[in-house]
Amino acid sequence: MKCAVVGGTGWQGAGVAVRIASAGHTAIIGSRIPARAESLAKKLPNLTGLDSELFQFSENAEAAKNAEIVFVTAPMNAHEQIVEHIRGSVKGKIVVDVTAPVDPENQIENLWPVEGSATQQAQRILEGEASVVGALKNIAALALLNYKKESPCDILIVGDDLASKHTVIGLLDEMNLTSYDVGSGEVCRTIEGLTSMLIYLNYAYHLRQPGLKVQEIDPGLDFIPDEDLFNYDS
Ligand SMILES: NC(=O)c1ccc[n+]([C@@H]2O[C@H](COP(=O)([O-])OP(=O)(O)OC[C@H]3O[C@@H](n4cnc5c(N)ncnc54)[C@H](OP(=O)(O)O)[C@@H]3O)[C@@H](O)[C@H]2O)c1
């Protein structure tokens, strides 16, 4: 399968492209300037040991046109523009929006769009064209690039179409990443807000690549019957 990574010449785009190739799929790295995407597409096989044929490059809309699934890894201040740019190239496809609204000038703050979140903005722009799924917003690029390591953290998935979310969960599983469907596109504001929180943790506690892991609270915890706890008559 061919997957595009639109706005793919930054850290997160490189990480997503590597994970796509690690699953045996072709990553078409997109850029406004194809020479930039070409440069990255040529460096990633040497860096990762992955087959060079799995990395292609193209202008953003062209990359989206030639792919079955389209990832968007744009900075928030370019998100609306870039999603509008690929609108005519994603008919009937799944668009995986990786963008977090982190302010590039101050990464512990967010540039929230009026729609509520980056994913909801993409849903508005691509309504009737593509099915938008939000994913990979809380995982550091370095964790994606280290594709041989077991899923370092869990991926939270949001979107309004269950079948599209299941397709993305299956693709991420091929990429050695564990993911959970955590709700509709409306939930995405919560998920996207966690990214700046993780960056804050990084700064405040000098944590290297903090991430999220879904864990069951100890199932051995003692059960307290609510009729004992909330019986106010005795
Ligand atoms: N980096 C991480 O560890 C990480 C982790 C979680 C989430 N994220 C999210 O992932 C997204 C990408 O992060 P990143 O660090 O890879 O971003 P980035 O390096 O700032 O940008 C990625 C690419 O977007 C393109 N771009 C920049 N301004 C543009 C504009 N005005 N119009 C069109 N394209 C433009 C550039 O490609 P060209 O110049 O080649 O066109 C750039 O190389 C962000 O939303 C970020 O919050 C990142």
The ligand as an ORCA input file, in Angstrom:
! r2SCAN-3c Opt
* xyz 0 1
  N       8.101     16.617     16.492
  C       7.497     15.810     17.357
  O       8.131     15.052     18.139
  C       5.969     15.777     17.420
  C       5.320     14.925     18.351
  C       3.911     14.904     18.370
  C       3.181     15.696     17.486
  N       3.852     16.513     16.617
  C       3.051     17.332     15.698
  O       3.334     16.914     14.373
  C       3.279     18.039     13.490
  C       4.581     18.121     12.718
  O       5.635     18.334     13.606
  P       7.108     18.639     13.057
  O       7.958     18.891     14.227
  O       7.499     17.567     12.106
  O       6.789     20.013     12.241
  P       7.696     21.002     11.405
  O       9.047     20.425     11.233
  O       7.593     22.340     12.020
  O       6.919     21.071     10.010
  C       6.759     19.972      9.136
  C       6.765     20.465      7.704
  O       5.616     21.279      7.460
  C       5.880     22.079      6.314
  N       5.410     23.445      6.507
  C       5.872     24.367      7.392
  N       5.212     25.527      7.251
  C       4.340     25.349      6.234
  C       3.372     26.190      5.600
  N       3.169     27.455      5.989
  N       2.630     25.647      4.599
  C       2.812     24.389      4.201
  N       3.728     23.551      4.751
  C       4.461     24.030      5.762
  C       7.393     22.085      6.109
  O       7.641     21.306      4.934
  P       8.180     21.928      3.540
  O       8.876     23.233      3.850
  O       9.129     20.886      3.065
  O       6.965     22.074      2.699
  C       7.914     21.365      7.334
  O       9.098     20.617      7.080
  C       3.019     19.271     14.373
  O       1.656     19.567     14.374
  C       3.460     18.816     15.748
  O       2.780     19.484     16.797
  C       5.214     16.574     16.555
*
